[in-house]
Amino acid sequence: MSSSGRLICITCATGHCKRSTQQTSRPMAEMLSLLAVFGIVCCMAQIRAVTSDEPEDEVQNKCAQEYNVDESIFVNNGKTEDNDNYNIVLKDESNEYHRCYVQCLMEGYGYMKDGEVNQEYVVKEAGKALEEDGVQFEQKELESDVAACATQTGEGKCNRTYQITKCLFYYSK
């Protein structure tokens, strides 16, 4: 893994993903492998489809209609040139429909299957994203980080998937 102290910050705007570089501390840079995971999850949550047979907009639209929500359910980070308005954290984490919307996206895009994280696929896509950005990473560390998030638990409908998604997001911070 690179120890340069720089990392790629992947942020998503509705309909596309942007990558920017930020100076960070060395400990943060050592968690670089999870930035790719965050990029995947964030983009997936905001529209980006990777594995679905359905076009990307159809998955998001289907989930939004099913749960009667839009992206305003996510925390607003404040818009800057290098980030979008929203992230994967819900404004109302107790709202079952909001958590289930996140789960619908995770399943629709193939990141979850039969209630479990599709770890092999998430690791594969995260690795691709890192390689495309020319970032060195340890495959075993990436696998371990994804596996750690896959063990998250949660009570209530759709809460486990939401906790897993938050884990991937926060690991990348």
Helices and strands as residue ranges (DSSP letters): E 6-13, E 16-23, H 26-29, H 33-46, H 56-67, G 71-73, E 74-76, E 86-90, H 96-108, E 112-113, E 116-117, H 119-132, H 139-150, H 159-171
